Amino acid sequence: MSSVNTILRSFLLLFTLALVLTCALVCRAATPDAEALLKHSDTYRNGWPSYVVDVKITSYEAGKSDEQHLYQVSQKGTDRTYVEFMTPREKGRHLLMLTDDMWIYLPDTSRPVRITPLERLSGDASNGDVARTNYAVDYAPAFMRTEKVGTTDCVVLELTAKRKGATYQRILYWLRADDARPVRAEFYLTSGKHIKSATFDEYTPMNGRPQLRRMTLYDEIRHNSRSVLEYANAAPRALPDKLFYQGRADRF
Amino acid sequence: MHIVIAIPLLLASAALASAQDAPAPQDLETRFTVAVLDDATSYGALREPLPTVLNRVLVEPAFSTRYQQRLTFSTSLVGETQTYSDTATRLHVKELYTGLSAGDFDLTVGRKMLRWGSGYAFTAAGVLDPPRNPTDPGDRLSVNEGRDMVKLDWVHGPHAITAAWSSAELATAGTQLRDTTAIRYNVLVHGFDTSLIAGDDRGGDAFGGITFTRVLGQAWELHGEGVWRQQAAALFGAKCTLRSGLTFVGEFYTPPNTTYFRGTAIAPTASRQHYGYFSASKSRLRELPGWKQWDASGAIVTNFNDHSFTGIADVSRWFGSHVSAYTHLEFPHGASTSDYGSAPYTTAASVGVRFQL
């Protein structure tokens, strides 16, 4: 009788173990790979290893168009960005970002100006918003939950800055469950303050790839203010390494 | 001489060879801007019997074109009509150069502005830079001119070496420029943007120096220069940005009182000079409608040896994307023989309108 009990106990133990293992494996399989999702989501804004895109930013105050800025953004790899300011009042300005280091070239100053992380946040759409769009490089992702945004099933990731040089300390990022397409985001400072939100409004094929066409940044401190970023003419382009050399004075 | 001819030929052949390998970038790109500026300056308490108002009208066209990231032509001119005791017109050639890129090499020939110094209001290491005027470091009328030079750059990863030879033959009359040969090694390592500079002025001094800039934390940028040219000159500076966007810049500069470094108001018998610069500025005064278009700044530059100083205030406002208006005020103070007190006026108030296309 005791041997039957022993066998039953062993069977029960094995069954429980198998159940726990199966549950663990099923749960693991159901949890999305946050790293892979984030990398894939970056391709909607960075379609090629070396490319150029035109960005138009229109700022709205209380629903009325307030300011407009035009930029041509050249990016090579994941950490080298060169931004040329094209609006008449800003012509001659250039911005260079190499990993965490940033310079601005102003036509009326005596030298290239190093930009501190705080200066990256100025304006409705900050320098970081324009020049730094590879989140997989700057942030460590963690899966939080799944939820619906409108009628779209989304995966919610929490992104935490890998380095102090990242534009934001924390981002909550909603990606469409089907294809990791960015849907919305919330941006937080080191202090924990919710500074901006974003909606990724429209995608369109550019040079054969679905690319972000329009996104809106909402100021969470001044709720009447928002900026619409429109992307156009994204195309792969051979860009020389010299374009991203910080000491180059003959900026085009 | 053969070497001078051989370098462009080598670059041209390298450019053709690499053009066959690489995917073609956009063929021809051009940039064009025109600015028209009217600046009126009123001087207070002039020490000499001169008109109190100086009016300047400046037309500033700039054009650049680039073919396949290899050939560049760039020009930036300023036509200036000045009305004071009489009317005079002058053409400033700020830049006029052509460039050829091939592989890691860039060759530039013509008049060009370099910016090797890391100082904002002062520089000792910017041996080929336009002159720094600490009361107008931003060159608000944009009339600084480059140097005439042949320059060869080699850029590879974070390393860059530049060799330049500059002629003083075409320099504006009255300047004390000499033919200059200089070489610079620049590298970005651990966030330090560092340069080593060495060279020689024909018939003048040899010189050597180091510059650096570095960002610290979220808000600070540090920069500095150390130069040996007969004697040592040093500059230390910092920039601090607050979360509000208010930016402070401070610099301390100590040049020796030698012919090269001496200011016009400094006696040859004076000792080493010590200068300070401090500014506070805010662009886009507030992120609110009606305030975003305003920029304001205030600065003071002082000579610690003779306790003279000049206070500077600037306010500007944009009207749409093409038109801006500004006021610029200067208040020199000090003994009439001092560095800044020797200015022939007690106040200079400028107002201007700029149209930019």
HADDOCK unambig.tbl for C-alpha pairs under 7 A between the chains (distance, minus, plus):
assign (segid A and resid 61 and name CA) (segid B and resid 289 and name CA) 6.86 0.50 0.50
assign (segid A and resid 88 and name CA) (segid B and resid 321 and name CA) 6.19 0.50 0.50
assign (segid A and resid 88 and name CA) (segid B and resid 322 and name CA) 6.18 0.50 0.50
assign (segid A and resid 88 and name CA) (segid B and resid 356 and name CA) 6.21 0.50 0.50
assign (segid A and resid 88 and name CA) (segid B and resid 357 and name CA) 5.48 0.50 0.50
assign (segid A and resid 89 and name CA) (segid B and resid 321 and name CA) 5.50 0.50 0.50
assign (segid A and resid 89 and name CA) (segid B and resid 322 and name CA) 5.96 0.50 0.50
assign (segid A and resid 89 and name CA) (segid B and resid 356 and name CA) 6.56 0.50 0.50
assign (segid A and resid 101 and name CA) (segid B and resid 191 and name CA) 6.85 0.50 0.50
assign (segid A and resid 108 and name CA) (segid B and resid 138 and name CA) 4.87 0.50 0.50
assign (segid A and resid 108 and name CA) (segid B and resid 139 and name CA) 5.98 0.50 0.50
assign (segid A and resid 108 and name CA) (segid B and resid 140 and name CA) 6.68 0.50 0.50
assign (segid A and resid 108 and name CA) (segid B and resid 142 and name CA) 6.79 0.50 0.50
assign (segid A and resid 109 and name CA) (segid B and resid 137 and name CA) 6.62 0.50 0.50
assign (segid A and resid 109 and name CA) (segid B and resid 138 and name CA) 4.46 0.50 0.50
assign (segid A and resid 110 and name CA) (segid B and resid 115 and name CA) 6.58 0.50 0.50
assign (segid A and resid 110 and name CA) (segid B and resid 120 and name CA) 6.20 0.50 0.50
assign (segid A and resid 110 and name CA) (segid B and resid 137 and name CA) 6.49 0.50 0.50
assign (segid A and resid 110 and name CA) (segid B and resid 138 and name CA) 6.30 0.50 0.50
assign (segid A and resid 111 and name CA) (segid B and resid 115 and name CA) 5.34 0.50 0.50
assign (segid A and resid 111 and name CA) (segid B and resid 117 and name CA) 6.99 0.50 0.50
assign (segid A and resid 111 and name CA) (segid B and resid 118 and name CA) 6.53 0.50 0.50
assign (segid A and resid 111 and name CA) (segid B and resid 120 and name CA) 6.99 0.50 0.50
assign (segid A and resid 114 and name CA) (segid B and resid 221 and name CA) 6.93 0.50 0.50
assign (segid A and resid 116 and name CA) (segid B and resid 215 and name CA) 6.20 0.50 0.50
assign (segid A and resid 116 and name CA) (segid B and resid 218 and name CA) 5.88 0.50 0.50
assign (segid A and resid 116 and name CA) (segid B and resid 219 and name CA) 5.42 0.50 0.50
assign (segid A and resid 116 and name CA) (segid B and resid 220 and name CA) 6.39 0.50 0.50
assign (segid A and resid 116 and name CA) (segid B and resid 221 and name CA) 6.65 0.50 0.50
assign (segid A and resid 117 and name CA) (segid B and resid 218 and name CA) 4.94 0.50 0.50
assign (segid A and resid 117 and name CA) (segid B and resid 219 and name CA) 6.54 0.50 0.50
assign (segid A and resid 118 and name CA) (segid B and resid 218 and name CA) 5.57 0.50 0.50
assign (segid A and resid 118 and name CA) (segid B and resid 219 and name CA) 5.77 0.50 0.50
assign (segid A and resid 118 and name CA) (segid B and resid 241 and name CA) 6.81 0.50 0.50
assign (segid A and resid 118 and name CA) (segid B and resid 243 and name CA) 6.35 0.50 0.50
assign (segid A and resid 119 and name CA) (segid B and resid 241 and name CA) 6.89 0.50 0.50
assign (segid A and resid 119 and name CA) (segid B and resid 245 and name CA) 6.95 0.50 0.50
assign (segid A and resid 122 and name CA) (segid B and resid 245 and name CA) 6.78 0.50 0.50
assign (segid A and resid 237 and name CA) (segid B and resid 25 and name CA) 5.71 0.50 0.50
assign (segid A and resid 238 and name CA) (segid B and resid 23 and name CA) 6.07 0.50 0.50
assign (segid A and resid 238 and name CA) (segid B and resid 24 and name CA) 6.70 0.50 0.50
assign (segid A and resid 238 and name CA) (segid B and resid 25 and name CA) 5.31 0.50 0.50
assign (segid A and resid 242 and name CA) (segid B and resid 155 and name CA) 6.36 0.50 0.50
assign (segid A and resid 249 and name CA) (segid B and resid 114 and name CA) 6.27 0.50 0.50
assign (segid A and resid 249 and name CA) (segid B and resid 115 and name CA) 6.74 0.50 0.50
assign (segid A and resid 252 and name CA) (segid B and resid 64 and name CA) 6.94 0.50 0.50
